Amino acid sequence: MMQENNPSYEFIYELVKKYKGKILIDNGCLRNEFKKIYYKETIGLDIQYNKEIDIEADVKNLPIKDKSVDLFISNFVLEHVEDEEVYLREMKRCLNKNGKIILSIPRPIWYLAYFLSPG
């Protein structure tokens, strides 16, 4: 079931279906929906525990090994984060050399979805 009222979700869903990496982290996963479409190692991470997530953690200090993640999804999370720089730095710390971040944020009129390389 795709998230309602989130136009970026379908775009991200298509990117994830094509993804060839090994470890995917869905940061702010809520119902861990990407785990249902991605068959390798998908880890659902959220700040508040529910039965669907794999790791309960705050984005300020992710319990993930350095340079171990191929792809981070951050779908409608950044706007809830107190310190955006710390959040982005933590994701970058965890990404391997060729890792990517898919980041989407809401805007008043439209939505943005970025496919970023940490460089």
Secondary structure as UniProt FT lines:
FT   TURN            4..5
FT   HELIX           7..18
FT   STRAND          23..27
FT   TURN            30..32
FT   HELIX           33..36
FT   STRAND          41..46
FT   TURN            51..52
FT   STRAND          55..56
FT   TURN            59..60
FT   TURN            66..67
FT   STRAND          69..75
FT   HELIX           78..80
FT   HELIX           84..94
FT   STRAND          95..106
FT   STRAND          111..116
//
